[in-house]
């Protein structure tokens, strides 16, 4: 007799960010390693795409906001079109799971899933168990970065997510504590993803070609963050400008989107004092580059720097990838980052360029060790299996919990 497997649906949600795509890949890859999960469940991946009508509607709405901002001296956030799903869908096909594209959440119910997660909001007329997702509480911890109306909207969204989902998924103990403190929720309702970094994409040996492509001709430190204000790029630029006076044979490479919709002029203002170093190619601002190139540069860097003032997961994904690739890591000593236990990590005060400069010099003084790819993959595969085992347990509990 053929066993009918229950369908577990993981979804990018509507208007996903690159971070959400990475999370979905992380969840799918780890679940696929677990034989017990594969025996009992069928995993489907729902990927959102914007139809022409939705894109047109958003363009009209953005035009309205721009006019409103200009005439009333306001700073309403302009809504970007969602990230392209095409490349992500191609990556998902390698997982051998069923890929379903959708433009309306109602389409979730077509395959009659037993569980859908991670949802950034609540589903109307839901017909199965659901796990909501709260990425961070930045509006609570750094309220100065948000307008009052935006803080209110986030509070309402998170309250609805908690109320209308069976469980809530978070990326760290730090966020778990914040959710319990700020919202009416039991600790038993929260699923906290443990920190198990693993390699999600194979890094091909194209080091020389990639360096040549971006005119990187020296040893380099790398920062892989979008230029949001809370990512704290200013402290790196300040520290590296001091470092480069006595270390001519190093470059600083920055990848990531250069826009911050809350602070449109932030990027330009940030770089004003460092144009000389940029023109001399000591500082390389690459912007958004292909993921394969970004991972290649990360894996061949002297160290990865994460100066952030705030994250929803320990160190953000750049720290996660640095640890997966066993790279030197310099990161801010904010509470959430202290959840990271990694021998090659150096912590610094994110308000002190002097402290960061000290850590840069410590990395330079370190003896260079030959990369051990077998060791990296052994570490990575072990973490992937551990996470898959725990996620399988969480899914079982969510489906069988009658509360």
N, C-alpha and C positions, 0 to 999 in steps of 0.2 A: 504494500500500500504506500503510495507516494505521500510524503509529509508536506503539507502546505505551510510554507514559512510565512511568518508575520513580516509585514513590510515596515522597515524603519526608514523614515525620510529625513535627510539632513538638507538644509536649505540656506541659500545665500541671503534670503530675505529680499525685500524690495530696496532698490538703489544701494547695492552693496559697495563697500569700500574695498581697497586692496587688502586691508587687514582682515576683513571678513572672508575674502577668497582664501587667504592663507589659513585661517582657522578651519574652514570647511575641508581643505586639503589635509590638514593636520588630523582632523577627526576621522576622515575616510581612510587614510593610510593606516592609522593605528587600529581601527576596527577591522580592517581587512586582514590583519595579521592574526586575529584571534579565531581559532578553529571552532570553538564553542559558539561564537557569534554567527559564524558562517553556516553552521549546522541548523541553527534555530531561526535565523532572520535573513531577510533579503534587504540589502541596502540600496536605496535610491537617492540620487543627488538632484535636487531641484535648483536650477540656475536661472536667476531672473534676467530678463532682457527688456529693453524699452522699445515699444512699437513706435512707429512714426508719429502717431497721434499724441502719445505721451511726451515725446521729445518736443513737439511743436507747442504743446500746452505749457511746458516748462520754460521754453524760450519766451513766450508771451508773458508769463508770470515774472520772469527775471527782468524783462524790459520794464514792467510796471514797478518793480522794486528799485531799479536804477533811477527812474524818474522821481519816485517818491524820496529816495535818499538825497537826490540833488536839490529838490525844491524845499524839503523839510529838514535838511541837514541831519538826516538819520543815517544809521549804519546797519540796515537790515542785511542779513547774510544772503548773498546770491547763491542759488542752488545749482551746483554743477550737474551736468548730465552724468548718469551712472558710469562707472568704469566699464570698459569693454569686456564682455563675457566670452568673446570668441576664443581667445587664447586659453582662458581657464577651462572652457569646455573641452578643448583639445587635450589638455593635461588630464582632465577627469576620465577621458576614454581609456587611458592607460591603467586605470584602477579596475577596469572590467565590471563596473557597476552600471546600472541603468541611469542614463542622464536624461532629465526631463526639463526642457526650458519652459518658463511660464512668465506671463505678464500680469496675472491676476491670482491672488492667493486662493481663490475658489478652486483653482486647478489642482491644488494639493490633494483634494478628496477623490480625484479620478482613480488613483491606484489603491484607494482604501487603506491608507497606512494605519498602523497601530500606534505609532508615535511619530511626532514631528519635532525637530529641534535644529539649531538654536534660534528661537524667534525673538526678534527685536521688539515686537509688539504682540498684541493678542489677536487671535483669529475670531472672526464672526461665525457663529453657528458651527463651532468646531465639533468634529465627529470622532475624535480620538484623543489620546493623551498628548500633552504638549509640554515642552520644556522651553521656558523663556530664557533670554540672554541679557545680562547687564554687563556691559563692557568696562565701564568705570563710573566713578562719581566725581568727575573733575569739576562739575558745576557746584558741588558742595565743598570740595577741598580747595579749589582755586576760583572762588566766585567772582573775583575781579576780572576774569577773562570772559565773562558772560553778561549779557544784558539781563535785566530783571525778568522780562517776558520769556527769554530763552531758558532761564533757570526754572521758571514756573512750568513751562512746557515739558522740560525733562522730568521734573518731579511727577507730573501727571502721567507721562508715558511709563515711567518706571513703576509707579503705583499700579497702573493698569496691567502691566506685564506681570507683576507679582500676584495680583488678585486673580487674573484670568488664565494663568498657566499652572500646571500641576507641580512643576519643579522649576527652579531657577539655576541657570548655569553662570558661573563667574570664573575669571582667569587666575585668581589669587586669593590668599588668606586676607590680604589687605582690603580687597574689595568686599569679601565676605563680611568682615567686621563692619565696614562702612554701611553695607546694606542692612545688616541687623540693627545698627545704631540709628539709622535714618528712616527706616520703613518698618511697617508692622508685618514682620515675617519671623517664622520659626527657623532656627538653625537647621533643623531636619529637612526643610524644604529646599535648601541650597546645595547644589553640587559644585564643588570646587575642583577645577582641573588641576591635577598635580603637575609640577614643573619637571617634565621629562623631555628635554630637547633631543630631536633626532633630525637627520638629513632628509628633507622632504623633496629635494631635487638633486639629481646627479650633476656634479660640477666637472665639466669636461676639461681636459688639459689644453687650454687655449691661452695660457697666461701671457705669453709674448705677444700674440696677435691682439689681445684685448688691451694690453698696455700701450701698444703702438697706436691702436685705434683712438685712444683718449690722450695721447701725448704724455703718458706717465713714464718718465725715464729715470726715476730714483726710487729708493725705498719709500714707503708711504703709510700713513695712518688713514683710516677710512671711517666716515660717518654716514650711516644709511638711515636718514630720517627725513621726513617731510619738513619743510621750513615753517613749522608752526611755532608760535612764540614760546609755548611751554617746553618745546624741545631744546631750548637753551643753546642754540648754536653760537651765540655771542661769546660765551665763556671759552669755547674751543678756539675761535678765531683770535681772541685776545691771548690765550696761552700759546698758541702756535706761532703767533707773530713774535713773541719773546723767544720761543724755542728756536726758531729759524735763524736768529741772529748768531747763534753758536753752533747750529747744526745745518749746514748748507745742503747736505745730501739727502734731505727728506722733503716729501711733499705731503700736503693734506688733501684728501679726495672726499668730496661730499656728493652723495647721490640723493635724489628725492625731489618731489614736487616743490616748486618755489613759491606757491601761493598759500596765503592764509586768509580765508574769506572774512575772518573777524578783524584782521589787521592788514588791509590791502597793501599798505606801504612798508610793512615790516621787513620784507626781504631787501628792498632798496636801501632803507635806513641802516640795516644790519651791516651791509657790505661797504658803506661809504668810507669807513676808516681803513679798509683793507684792500683797496683797489691796486695799490702798488704791488702787493704780494700776488694778487690775482693776475695782474698784467705780466708779472715775472714767471707765472705758472708755478709758483710755490704752493698756491691754493688753487685747486681745480674744482669748480662747481659744475658737475655734469648734468644735474637735473634728473629727469626720469629717463632711465636707460633700460634696455631689455634685461629681463630677470637673469638670464644666463650670464650676461656680462657682469651684472651686479654681484652675483654669487661668486663668479670667478675672481673679481677684484677683492671681495671680502676674504675669500679663502687664501689669497696670496699677499695679504696686507701684513704689515708689521704688527698692528693691533687694531681692533675695532673699538671706537670710542662711542659711549652712550651717555651724554651729559644731561639727559632729560630731568625736568622738574616734576614730571608726573607721568604715570603709566597705569594701565589697567591690568597688565600682566607683568611679572618680574622682568625688568630690563627691556621690555618691548621685543619685537621679533628680531631686531638686529642683534641683540644680546643672545637670544635663543639660537640664532644661526651661527653666531661666533662660537658658542659653546658646543654646538653640534659638530662644527668643523675643528674643534679643539684649538681655537685661536686665543692669543692674548686679548684680554678684555679690560678696558678702563671704563668704569661706570660710576654714576653719581650715587652717593650714599643715602638716598631717600629711603624711607622705611620699606616700601615694596621691593626694592632691589636687594635688600638684605635677606630676602627669601632665597636668594641664589647662593648655593654652596658650590664653589668652583675654584680649584687651586690656582688657575691662571687669571683670576679676577683681581683687579686693583680698584679700590673704592676711593672716591675723592669728594670733597665738599663742592657742590655744584655752583656755589656762589664765589668760589676762590680760584682765580686763574693761576695763582701761585701754587696751590695744591695740585692742580692739574698738570702744570709744568713739571713739578717734581715727579709725577707718575710717568709722564712722557720720557723723562730722563732715565727713570728706572727701567722702562721697557728697552730703551736703546742700549743700556748696560747689560741687559740679559744676553746670555749665550744663545745663539740661534740653534735650534734643534731641528733635525730632519723630520719632515712630516711623515707620520706612520699611517697610511691610508687604511690598512687592515685594522689597526687599533681604533681608528675613527669609526669605521663601519660596524665593528663589534659593539662599541659603546652605543652607537646610534640604533642598531637593531635591537639591542637589549632594552633601551628606553621605549622604543616603539611597541614592543611586546608588553612591557609593563603597563603602558598607557592603554593599550587595547584591552587588556585584562580588566583594568579598572573601569573603563567606559562600558564594557559588556556588563559588569556588575551594576553600574549606575542605571543602565537601560532596563535591566531585569527588575531592579527595585522600583523604578518609575512605573513600569507596566503592571507590577503586582501590588503596588501601594493602593489601598482602598480608601485612604483618607481624602 
